[in-house]
Amino acid sequence: MADFDQELDASGLNCPLPILRAKKALASLSSGQVLHIIATDPGAVKDFEAFAKQTGNELMEHKEEGGKFYFLMRKS
């Protein structure tokens, strides 16, 4: 995965907590900075896709590995 400015570990949290934590973390970043999110909730993939569309933040990439989901989101 690409470089990122901040990491958020939302492992073990269920919807909507990963999104809420990501929203808070993104608020502390500057435009163009990248947040790396780790989640274990399978619903997080759809949640983060929808969150990106709603907020205009760019979901750069996401992948699943070993039961964990990894997301890179760039603040708009």
SULCOR-V612924 format. One record per helix or strand of 2 or more residues. SS is the DSSP state (helix for helix, strand for strand). FROM is the first residue (numbers start at 0). TO is the last residue. If there is no record, write none. Layout:
SS,FROM,TO  SS,FROM,TO
This chain:
strand,5,9  helix,16,26  strand,33,38  helix,43,54  strand,57,64  strand,67,73
